[in-house]
């Protein structure tokens, strides 16, 4: 559902398209990142926050970012207002807006190696 929302809102304005968001649950995204040996970027979208649309257009949909993410990473997005979004926010222990987190699987555990905020 998040992918449909993001595509509908930003795809037309995005010169290079949008990140290839995985269309699966957070748990499935974690398993896929582990299996594919790739970093996983998690994006939690806060629809009601001012500036979120501008951030998505200027950063997440910029040609360089889209190209880099789609080439080297797996990308998972979720709405903060959804049940899964609340679980992801709690699991990552971050409530800031916007929320981007880089996860890697190492030593049989998933670790957040960087996040905004």
Secondary structure, DSSP 8 states (H G I E B T S, - for coil): -HHHHHHHHHTTT-TT----B--S-HHHHHHHHHHHT--EEEEEE-TTSTTHHHHIIIIITSHHHHHHHHHH-EEEEEETTSHHHHHHHHHHT---SSEEEEEEEETTEEEEEEEE-
